[in-house]
């Protein structure tokens, strides 16, 4: 029996023997592809090659690609095959070979390497792909009777992009795995016939209208799920019963104290926990962070689902770390990022687990409140809408809600729950939109491809003589552009820095003998071609014109100061907080820097001061700043810091600042750290779970900031009639005065309230035997209003209080029912109706409730209706 690891190696080595280059898996974060949140297939990293936006550096490749898909999230664990994370084994041809080679090689691997019995294999082809059918017959000897047509055999990674007809290989797992129906055959919904390999003949590009146009060259893209082929080769009942999952599931079983295969319900929960923790571990290892949108939201949703299902197994203590360590042990030999990024992964697992446990506790409290309400009303069924609210807002699976209700002798209205869930899915489907790439015209793409990489002169030159290679206006190539035109320009070489790595693009201009244009934006395309967007401010510019390209030197230097300061800042943060600190993003502009980093608590004032001191100490040391190109392996060996989650080429640029900082960086920098000038941290804040942000200014901007602070101090000193040196002492004295005055005001308010209470008690009315006081009172805030209600409650002993106070055109309401349950009255229900009259709402407990209203003019009207409202609620 082959292990999953052996099967992965067998596949890769087989295609290496056929001239394919074995490549490591690309990141789960698609590179330069905003149409996808996550890598969903083996071909995703190769889309630029298939589209011929970039010439492939090799004609053939083979990979085991990490993939994540979530459309079938709800069925994971309930079927034998569905997963969130999976490994896709694939072989790829970039215009080199096509069907005539791909088909027999696939057959050779399946029948001669894996030695699967031929009489158990079936083939599907598209009805219009007779060529593929004939090749199966002629090249492999497959019987025509074992080849079936499937109109669904057209494959694509997304709604737009490369696609093509495909041919699938199925294995018949035997009658024991089938549904038992007499007509059970290929295409049946049961588990008997399992698709193990999809050969995609990539020959078209599909646009947003669905139109298929031939690709420049015919390509091959195949995909074999490692988990699926492992289940076949190991004779496992499901993917979860292979060695790729069993160690993880066994750990879940150990933590829960429940044997695997103990019950179908528990098995589903174990499979979900195993699958989801594996997915989360790999997503984190590629630098994806839990968040509230995009791929971060996908990660958080999967992670929380794992925690919820663990709760169903009785695991209510932190467990994700223990599961991750099993995954790391079994997978890190092929995916070293699981070890390299261990601290990052564990920190996020711990934090998310802790935060979500608190969220679950909130949801539990809400469910208990709803149970109490049902019991008071004599009902035994929770509405589906309430159950879905708990699921959607607090992450409660309906199974957990059901379990908790059964303990109370109650149930969930599953019919309305399913209706609410279906409506939610429908709305989500309608509202969801694929992230779209900025679509450039085919003419621009072709020109960029033809021109290739634009040489960048800007590391050493801020003025350069170059040539206009092409002009585009509104996506169309033109020969010339006139004053007022906004155009895209390709230059022969460029001194302008293209926005990258957090550093914004340069400002500047180009000038010919008869024209001048202002630079708006600079970006680099996938071909390495630099796209310059200019506004013509003078004259007429022609394709072929020789021009002088001038970078705004003042802004470039200010940007370089801030960029170099970010490198020193990262080193200072790691020195003060620890090596776990990693850059999570940055913004470098001429007037400030923003640096996002991983850390799990706010920095103390002392820590911030130490960071700032170290940073400026490095500036004063005036260390040389040098840049050197080297291989990625050499850079790693030198200890250079890389941006977590970033994928680098074979050759990288390493920027050093003395022996204080060493980073992979393509940005522009000053020549020595002393050129940075003063660096001042202006803020530190949290921007998400486990993420902090520091903003700072350097050089002239730091001086400007310090002058601004000094001006504010002088203005404040003048207002308080104090010397700047005495300002703190003066403020402290005023705060003492304010506190004393506030105390005096509170005492006076208490006296006024006490006096008002005696007067208010004279307004008590009898409503069917219940003492009722509905009155307008003077109360500047809700606290004062509640205090007045407490005084009246002590005096009345029993009855109902409804007090309203007008505050700045709005209304504050408080209702008290004493004792609790008096004549079936509920304070929350009463206040809800009263507040509604003033355009507001609220609620609360049966004994006390508060609310707000928007229209103080209707306060009197609302109070007049209180007796009638109470009368309608008396039981």
ZAMARGU-4260 file (C-alpha; in steps of 0.2 Angstrom, whole numbers, plus 5000, padded with zeros to 4 digits):
<rodrens>
0) 5000/5000/5000 | 5007/5017/4995 | 5006/5031/5007 | 5000/5048/5002 | 5018/5055/5002
5) 5024/5041/4991 | 5010/5044/4978 | 5014/5062/4977 | 5032/5058/4974 | 5028/5045/4961
10) 5017/5057/4951 | 5030/5070/4951 | 5044/5059/4947 | 5034/5050/4933 | 5032/5067/4924
15) 5050/5072/4927 | 5055/5057/4917 | 5044/5064/4903 | 5054/5080/4903 | 5043/5090/4915
20) 5051/5102/4928 | 5046/5098/4945 | 5040/5115/4954 | 5036/5118/4972 | 5018/5123/4975
25) 5013/5141/4973 | 5005/5151/4987 | 4987/5149/4991 | 4986/5168/4987 | 4985/5170/4968
30) 4999/5181/4961 | 4993/5195/4950 | 4976/5188/4948 | 4962/5198/4957 | 4949/5187/4949
35) 4952/5174/4962 | 4953/5175/4981 | 4962/5159/4983 | 4971/5146/4972 | 4958/5134/4967
40) 4967/5123/4955 | 4984/5117/4949 | 4983/5128/4934 | 4980/5145/4942 | 4999/5149/4945
45) 5001/5146/4926 | 4987/5157/4919 | 4999/5170/4912 | 5008/5156/4903 | 4992/5149/4895
50) 4987/5167/4890 | 5004/5170/4884 | 5005/5186/4893 | 5022/5180/4899 | 5033/5168/4889
55) 5035/5152/4899 | 5053/5149/4905 | 5050/5131/4902 | 5039/5121/4891 | 5033/5108/4903
60) 5030/5107/4922 | 5023/5096/4935 | 5017/5101/4953 | 5007/5096/4968 | 4998/5112/4971
65) 4989/5117/4987 | 4971/5122/4983 | 4956/5129/4994 | 4938/5128/4988 | 4923/5133/4999
70) 4907/5132/4988 | 4904/5115/4996 | 4909/5120/5013 | 4892/5114/5021 | 4894/5096/5014
75) 4912/5093/5020 | 4912/5078/5032 | 4896/5072/5025 | 4902/5065/5009 | 4918/5054/5006
80) 4926/5066/4994 | 4923/5085/4998 | 4936/5095/5006 | 4941/5113/5009 | 4960/5111/5007
85) 4966/5098/4995 | 4982/5094/4985 | 4981/5094/4966 | 4993/5084/4956 | 4996/5090/4939
90) 5006/5090/4923 | 5006/5105/4911 | 5011/5109/4894 | 5013/5127/4888 | 5011/5125/4869
95) 5023/5111/4869 | 5012/5095/4868 | 4994/5092/4867 | 4981/5078/4868 | 4991/5065/4858
100) 5004/5064/4872 | 4994/5069/4887 | 4981/5054/4885 | 4994/5040/4883 | 5005/5047/4897
105) 4990/5047/4909 | 4985/5030/4904 | 5003/5024/4907 | 5004/5031/4924 | 4987/5024/4930
110) 4989/5007/4923 | 5008/5004/4923 | 5014/5014/4938 | 4999/5013/4949 | 4994/4997/4941
115) 4975/5000/4942 | 4965/4986/4934 | 4960/4991/4916 | 4943/4983/4918 | 4939/4995/4932
120) 4943/5011/4922 | 4931/5022/4913 | 4934/5037/4902 | 4923/5052/4898 | 4925/5065/4884
125) 4915/5080/4878 | 4902/5075/4864 | 4911/5087/4852 | 4928/5081/4856 | 4929/5066/4844
130) 4948/5068/4843 | 4950/5064/4861 | 4939/5049/4860 | 4949/5042/4845 | 4966/5045/4854
135) 4960/5035/4869 | 4955/5021/4857 | 4970/5022/4846 | 4984/5027/4858 | 4979/5017/4873
140) 4968/5003/4867 | 4953/5008/4878 | 4937/4999/4872 | 4925/5011/4864 | 4912/5004/4876
145) 4921/5011/4891 | 4921/5029/4884 | 4906/5039/4888 | 4901/5057/4882 | 4898/5070/4895
150) 4892/5087/4890 | 4899/5094/4906 | 4917/5091/4900 | 4921/5109/4898 | 4933/5115/4912
155) 4938/5132/4918 | 4946/5139/4934 | 4934/5154/4935 | 4920/5163/4925 | 4933/5171/4914
160) 4950/5165/4908 | 4958/5150/4900 | 4947/5134/4897 | 4945/5119/4886 | 4937/5102/4883
165) 4942/5089/4896 | 4943/5070/4897 | 4940/5062/4914 | 4947/5045/4921 | 4935/5036/4933
170) 4938/5020/4943 | 4924/5008/4947 | 4926/5004/4966 | 4914/4989/4965 | 4896/4985/4968
175) 4899/4986/4987 | 4902/5004/4986 | 4887/5007/4975 | 4868/5011/4977 | 4862/4994/4973
180) 4851/5000/4959 | 4850/4989/4944 | 4854/5004/4932 | 4869/5010/4943 | 4882/5015/4930
185) 4895/5029/4926 | 4886/5045/4930 | 4876/5038/4945 | 4876/5050/4960 | 4882/5036/4972
190) 4901/5033/4977 | 4904/5018/4966 | 4912/5027/4951 | 4925/5039/4957 | 4933/5052/4946
195) 4952/5052/4949 | 4960/5062/4935 | 4954/5076/4924 | 4964/5080/4908 | 4960/5098/4902
200) 4964/5102/4884 | 4967/5121/4887 | 4964/5129/4870 | 4951/5143/4873 | 4949/5159/4882
205) 4932/5163/4889 | 4927/5182/4891 | 4914/5190/4902 | 4901/5187/4889 | 4905/5168/4888
210) 4913/5170/4871 | 4926/5157/4867 | 4941/5162/4857 | 4957/5151/4853 | 4972/5154/4864
215) 4988/5158/4855 | 4994/5140/4858 | 4986/5124/4864 | 4990/5119/4881 | 4988/5104/4893
220) 4982/5106/4911 | 4978/5090/4921 | 4972/5088/4939 | 4972/5072/4950 | 4967/5075/4968
225) 4980/5067/4979 | 4967/5063/4993 | 4956/5054/4980 | 4970/5043/4972 | 4976/5039/4990
230) 4959/5032/4995 | 4959/5021/4979 | 4976/5015/4982 | 4974/5012/5000 | 4957/5004/4998
235) 4949/5017/5010 | 4931/5019/5012 | 4933/5038/5010 | 4947/5051/5008 | 4946/5053/5027
240) 4951/5035/5030 | 4968/5037/5021 | 4984/5041/5030 | 4983/5059/5024 | 4968/5061/5037
245) 4968/5047/5049 | 4982/5054/5061 | 4973/5070/5062 | 4956/5062/5065 | 4964/5051/5078
250) 4970/5066/5087 | 4953/5073/5087 | 4946/5057/5094 | 4959/5057/5108 | 4955/5075/5113
255) 4936/5071/5113 | 4937/5054/5121 | 4925/5048/5107 | 4931/5034/5096 | 4931/5037/5077
260) 4917/5027/5068 | 4907/5028/5085 | 4892/5036/5076 | 4889/5044/5060 | 4885/5061/5068
265) 4902/5061/5078 | 4911/5055/5063 | 4905/5070/5053 | 4911/5082/5066 | 4928/5074/5067
270) 4930/5075/5048 | 4925/5093/5048 | 4938/5097/5062 | 4951/5088/5053 | 4948/5095/5036
275) 4946/5113/5042 | 4961/5113/5054 | 4971/5107/5039 | 4965/5120/5028 | 4967/5134/5041
280) 4985/5128/5044 | 4990/5129/5026 | 4981/5146/5023 | 4990/5153/5038 | 5007/5146/5032
285) 5005/5156/5016 | 5003/5172/5026 | 4984/5173/5025 | 4977/5182/5041 | 4960/5180/5048
290) 4949/5195/5044 | 4932/5202/5040 | 4934/5202/5021 | 4941/5193/5006 | 4952/5178/5009
295) 4954/5183/5028 | 4936/5181/5030 | 4936/5164/5021 | 4950/5158/5033 | 4940/5164/5049
300) 4924/5156/5043 | 4933/5139/5041 | 4942/5141/5057 | 4927/5145/5067 | 4917/5131/5059
305) 4931/5119/5066 | 4929/5126/5083 | 4910/5124/5083 | 4911/5106/5077 | 4924/5102/5091
310) 4911/5109/5103 | 4899/5096/5097 | 4912/5083/5101 | 4913/5090/5119 | 4930/5098/5116
315) 4928/5115/5125 | 4946/5119/5128 | 4959/5126/5116 | 4964/5112/5104 | 4969/5119/5087
320) 4987/5120/5092 | 4988/5101/5096 | 4980/5097/5079 | 4991/5108/5070 | 5007/5100/5077
325) 5001/5083/5069 | 4998/5092/5052 | 5015/5100/5053 | 5023/5083/5058 | 5015/5074/5043
330) 5016/5088/5029 | 5031/5099/5033 | 5044/5088/5023 | 5035/5093/5007 | 5028/5110/5013
335) 5042/5118/5024 | 5032/5133/5027 | 5023/5124/5040 | 5039/5124/5050 | 5046/5140/5044
340) 5031/5150/5049 | 5026/5140/5065 | 5026/5155/5077 | 5014/5165/5065 | 5002/5150/5063
345) 5001/5146/5082 | 4999/5164/5087 | 4984/5166/5076 | 4977/5149/5080 | 4978/5154/5099
350) 4971/5171/5097 | 4956/5166/5085 | 4952/5152/5096 | 4951/5162/5112 | 4941/5176/5103
355) 4928/5164/5096 | 4926/5155/5112 | 4920/5171/5119 | 4908/5174/5104 | 4901/5156/5107
360) 4898/5161/5125 | 4888/5176/5120 | 4878/5166/5108 | 4875/5153/5122 | 4868/5167/5133
365) 4857/5173/5120 | 4850/5156/5117 | 4847/5154/5136 | 4837/5170/5135 | 4826/5164/5121
370) 4823/5148/5130 | 4817/5158/5145 | 4806/5168/5135 | 4798/5152/5127 | 4796/5145/5144
375) 4787/5160/5150 | 4775/5159/5135 | 4772/5141/5137 | 4780/5137/5120 | 4792/5123/5116
380) 4799/5127/5098 | 4812/5140/5094 | 4808/5148/5078 | 4819/5145/5063 | 4822/5163/5061
385) 4830/5164/5079 | 4840/5148/5075 | 4847/5155/5059 | 4851/5172/5068 | 4861/5162/5081
390) 4870/5152/5066 | 4874/5167/5055 | 4878/5180/5069 | 4887/5169/5082 | 4892/5154/5072
395) 4881/5142/5081 | 4878/5126/5070 | 4859/5122/5071 | 4865/5105/5078 | 4872/5113/5093
400) 4856/5124/5096 | 4846/5108/5094 | 4856/5099/5107 | 4854/5113/5120 | 4836/5114/5117
405) 4833/5095/5119 | 4840/5097/5136 | 4826/5109/5140 | 4813/5098/5132 | 4812/5109/5116
410) 4815/5109/5098 | 4819/5120/5083 | 4807/5124/5069 | 4819/5116/5055 | 4807/5120/5041
415) 4808/5139/5044 | 4827/5137/5048 | 4830/5129/5031 | 4819/5142/5022 | 4829/5156/5031
420) 4846/5148/5026 | 4840/5145/5008 | 4835/5164/5007 | 4851/5169/5014 | 4861/5159/5001
425) 4850/5166/4987 | 4853/5184/4992 | 4872/5180/4994 | 4872/5173/4977 | 4864/5188/4969
430) 4875/5200/4979 | 4891/5191/4976 | 4903/5197/4962 | 4919/5190/4956 | 4934/5202/4960
435) 4938/5209/4943 | 4955/5213/4936 | 4958/5229/4928 | 4955/5224/4911 | 4967/5231/4898
440) 4964/5230/4880 | 4972/5216/4870 | 4982/5229/4860 | 4990/5235/4876 | 4994/5217/4882
445) 5001/5213/4865 | 5012/5228/4865 | 5018/5225/4883 | 5022/5207/4878 | 5032/5213/4863
450) 5042/5226/4872 | 5046/5214/4887 | 5054/5221/4903 | 5057/5239/4904 | 5075/5243/4911
455) 5074/5253/4927 | 5087/5267/4929 | 5080/5275/4944 | 5091/5267/4957 | 5105/5278/4951
460) 5098/5291/4939 | 5084/5303/4942 | 5085/5311/4925 | 5087/5300/4909 | 5086/5302/4890
465) 5074/5289/4883 | 5061/5286/4869 | 5042/5284/4868 | 5040/5266/4862 | 5021/5267/4861
470) 5006/5278/4865 | 4988/5272/4870 | 4973/5283/4873 | 4957/5275/4879 | 4965/5257/4876
475) 4969/5261/4858 | 4986/5263/4851 | 4989/5281/4843 | 5003/5289/4835 | 5002/5306/4844
480) 4994/5314/4859 | 4989/5333/4862 | 4988/5344/4876 | 4974/5339/4888 | 4975/5320/4883
485) 4978/5307/4897 | 4988/5293/4889 | 4997/5277/4893 | 5015/5277/4888 | 5028/5264/4886
490) 5046/5270/4887 | 5062/5262/4881 | 5069/5263/4898 | 5063/5272/4914 | 5069/5281/4929
495) 5052/5281/4937 | 5049/5269/4951 | 5033/5259/4948 | 5021/5257/4964 | 5027/5241/4972
500) 5031/5234/4990 | 5021/5248/4998 | 5031/5262/4990 | 5020/5273/4980 | 5026/5277/4962
505) 5037/5292/4958 | 5031/5309/4952 | 5039/5319/4938 | 5037/5323/4920 | 5044/5319/4902
510) 5049/5333/4890 | 5052/5333/4872 | 5057/5347/4861 | 5039/5352/4858 | 5029/5343/4872
515) 5028/5341/4891 | 5018/5328/4901 | 5015/5326/4919 | 5017/5309/4927 | 5001/5303/4936
520) 5004/5284/4939 | 5017/5271/4936 | 5014/5252/4937 | 5023/5236/4932 | 5014/5223/4922
525) 5016/5204/4923 | 5028/5205/4908 | 5039/5217/4917 | 5034/5231/4906 | 5032/5248/4915
530) 5015/5257/4912 | 5017/5276/4913 | 5001/5286/4914 | 5004/5304/4909 | 4993/5320/4907
535) 4999/5330/4892 | 5001/5348/4898 | 5009/5356/4883 | 5012/5353/4865 | 5010/5336/4855
540) 5019/5320/4859 | 5023/5307/4846 | 5027/5289/4846 | 5046/5288/4843 | 5050/5305/4851
545) 5066/5306/4861 | 5061/5313/4878 | 5070/5318/4894 | 5062/5309/4909 | 5064/5319/4925
550) 5059/5312/4943 | 5053/5324/4956 | 5069/5324/4966 | 5062/5332/4982 | 5048/5319/4983
555) 5059/5304/4978 | 5071/5309/4993 | 5057/5311/5005 | 5050/5294/5000 | 5067/5286/5001
560) 5069/5293/5019 | 5052/5285/5024 | 5056/5269/5016 | 5073/5267/5024 | 5065/5271/5040
565) 5053/5257/5039 | 5068/5245/5038 | 5075/5252/5054 | 5058/5252/5062 | 5056/5233/5058
570) 5073/5229/5066 | 5069/5240/5081 | 5052/5231/5084 | 5060/5214/5083 | 5073/5219/5095
575) 5060/5226/5108 | 5045/5214/5105 | 5053/5198/5099 | 5057/5189/5083 | 5039/5184/5080
580) 5036/5202/5073 | 5034/5201/5054 | 5029/5214/5042 | 5011/5212/5037 | 5010/5227/5025
585) 5017/5245/5023 | 5014/5261/5014 | 5028/5273/5010 | 5025/5290/5004 | 5034/5307/5003
590) 5025/5313/5019 | 5023/5298/5030 | 5026/5279/5033 | 5014/5266/5039 | 5020/5249/5045
595) 5009/5235/5049 | 5016/5220/5059 | 5011/5205/5068 | 5010/5207/5087 | 4996/5202/5099
600) 4994/5216/5111 | 4996/5235/5111 | 5013/5242/5114 | 5016/5250/5130 | 5022/5268/5131
605) 5039/5261/5137 | 5040/5249/5122 | 5036/5263/5110 | 5049/5274/5117 | 5062/5260/5116
610) 5057/5257/5098 | 5059/5275/5094 | 5075/5277/5103 | 5083/5262/5094 | 5077/5268/5078
615) 5085/5286/5080 | 5100/5278/5087 | 5102/5269/5071 | 5099/5285/5061 | 5113/5294/5071
620) 5125/5280/5068 | 5125/5285/5050 | 5127/5267/5043 | 5130/5265/5025 | 5115/5258/5015
625) 5119/5246/5001 | 5109/5236/4989 | 5115/5220/4981 | 5107/5207/4969 | 5110/5189/4973
630) 5101/5172/4972 | 5086/5169/4983 | 5095/5155/4992 | 5110/5166/4995 | 5099/5179/5002
635) 5090/5167/5014 | 5107/5160/5019 | 5113/5178/5023 | 5098/5180/5036 | 5089/5193/5025
640) 5071/5196/5031 | 5058/5193/5018 | 5040/5199/5017 | 5030/5185/5024 | 5018/5177/5011
645) 5028/5185/4996 | 5034/5174/4982 | 5051/5180/4975 | 5060/5176/4959 | 5077/5166/4958
650) 5086/5183/4959 | 5082/5196/4973 | 5088/5213/4978 | 5095/5214/4996 | 5096/5230/5005
655) 5108/5232/5020 | 5109/5246/5033 | 5126/5242/5042 | 5124/5227/5052 | 5107/5233/5059
660) 5095/5228/5045 | 5095/5216/5030 | 5080/5214/5020 | 5074/5209/5003 | 5068/5225/4995
665) 5066/5232/4977 | 5062/5250/4983 | 5072/5266/4983 | 5083/5271/4998 | 5095/5284/5005
670) 5113/5282/5004 | 5117/5282/5023 | 5105/5281/5038 | 5110/5298/5044 | 5101/5305/5028
675) 5084/5300/5036 | 5085/5313/5049 | 5073/5312/5064 | 5060/5299/5065 | 5045/5302/5075
680) 5031/5289/5079 | 5015/5297/5079 | 5003/5283/5082 | 5001/5264/5086 | 4985/5255/5085
685) 4977/5238/5082 | 4970/5235/5064 | 4964/5217/5067 | 4967/5201/5077 | 4985/5200/5080
690) 4989/5215/5069 | 4996/5231/5074 | 5000/5247/5064 | 5013/5261/5067 | 5013/5277/5058
695) 5028/5288/5058 | 5036/5303/5050 | 5054/5306/5045 | 5066/5320/5040 | 5057/5337/5036
700) 5040/5329/5039 | 5046/5325/5057 | 5051/5343/5060 | 5035/5349/5053 | 5026/5337/5065
705) 5036/5343/5080 | 5033/5361/5076 | 5014/5358/5075 | 5015/5350/5092 | 5025/5365/5099
710) 5012/5377/5092 | 4998/5368/5100 | 5007/5369/5117 | 5010/5387/5115 | 4992/5390/5111
715) 4986/5380/5125 | 4997/5389/5137 | 4991/5406/5131 | 4973/5400/5134 | 4976/5394/5151
720) 4987/5409/5155 | 5002/5398/5160 | 5020/5396/5155 | 5023/5381/5143 | 5033/5373/5157
725) 5019/5375/5170 | 5006/5368/5158 | 5004/5351/5165 | 5003/5357/5183 | 4990/5370/5177
730) 4979/5356/5168 | 4980/5345/5184 | 4974/5359/5194 | 4959/5362/5183 | 4955/5344/5182
735) 4954/5344/5201 | 4942/5359/5200 | 4931/5351/5187 | 4930/5335/5198 | 4925/5345/5213
740) 4912/5354/5203 | 4905/5338/5195 | 4903/5331/5213 | 4894/5347/5218 | 4882/5346/5203
745) 4878/5328/5207 | 4874/5332/5225 | 4863/5346/5219 | 4854/5335/5207 | 4851/5322/5220
750) 4843/5335/5231 | 4833/5341/5217 | 4828/5323/5212 | 4823/5319/5230 | 4812/5335/5231
755) 4805/5331/5214 | 4801/5313/5220 | 4789/5319/5233 | 4780/5330/5220 | 4779/5315/5208
760) 4772/5303/5220 | 4756/5315/5221 | 4753/5310/5202 | 4751/5291/5205 | 4735/5284/5197
765) 4726/5268/5199 | 4724/5257/5183 | 4713/5242/5187 | 4721/5241/5205 | 4739/5244/5199
770) 4748/5260/5205 | 4755/5269/5189 | 4766/5284/5188 | 4769/5291/5171 | 4778/5307/5172
775) 4790/5319/5163 | 4806/5322/5174 | 4821/5333/5173 | 4836/5322/5170 | 4852/5327/5159
780) 4856/5309/5156 | 4851/5291/5157 | 4860/5288/5174 | 4851/5302/5182 | 4834/5296/5175
785) 4838/5278/5182 | 4843/5286/5199 | 4826/5295/5200 | 4817/5279/5195 | 4826/5270/5210
790) 4821/5283/5222 | 4803/5282/5217 | 4803/5263/5217 | 4809/5264/5235 | 4794/5275/5239
795) 4781/5266/5229 | 4785/5248/5235 | 4773/5241/5221 | 4767/5247/5205 | 4773/5253/5188
800) 4784/5268/5184 | 4786/5276/5166 | 4797/5291/5167 | 4802/5301/5152 | 4815/5315/5150
805) 4818/5327/5135 | 4837/5329/5131 | 4842/5339/5116 | 4826/5336/5106 | 4826/5317/5110
810) 4819/5307/5123 | 4826/5295/5137 | 4813/5282/5144 | 4814/5271/5159 | 4801/5259/5165
815) 4800/5249/5181 | 4788/5235/5187 | 4789/5231/5205 | 4788/5218/5211 | 4793/5207/5196
820) 4779/5199/5187 | 4766/5211/5195 | 4749/5206/5186 | 4759/5199/5172 | 4767/5215/5167
825) 4783/5216/5158 | 4794/5232/5158 | 4802/5228/5142 | 4785/5226/5133 | 4778/5242/5140
830) 4793/5253/5136 | 4793/5246/5118 | 4776/5253/5115 | 4778/5269/5124 | 4795/5273/5115
835) 4787/5269/5098 | 4776/5284/5100 | 4791/5296/5101 | 4799/5287/5086 | 4811/5276/5096
840) 4812/5259/5103 | 4820/5249/5116 | 4817/5235/5128 | 4824/5225/5143 | 4820/5214/5158
845) 4803/5211/5165 | 4807/5222/5180 | 4817/5236/5172 | 4819/5243/5154 | 4825/5258/5145
850) 4823/5265/5128 | 4826/5281/5117 | 4815/5292/5107 | 4819/5303/5092 | 4804/5316/5094
855) 4803/5325/5111 | 4788/5335/5105 | 4778/5319/5107 | 4783/5315/5125 | 4767/5322/5133
860) 4757/5312/5120 | 4766/5296/5125 | 4764/5298/5143 | 4745/5301/5141 | 4744/5284/5133
865) 4753/5275/5147 | 4738/5270/5157 | 4729/5262/5141 | 4745/5253/5137 | 4747/5246/5154
870) 4729/5241/5155 | 4731/5231/5139 | 4745/5221/5147 | 4737/5217/5163 | 4733/5199/5165
</rodrens>
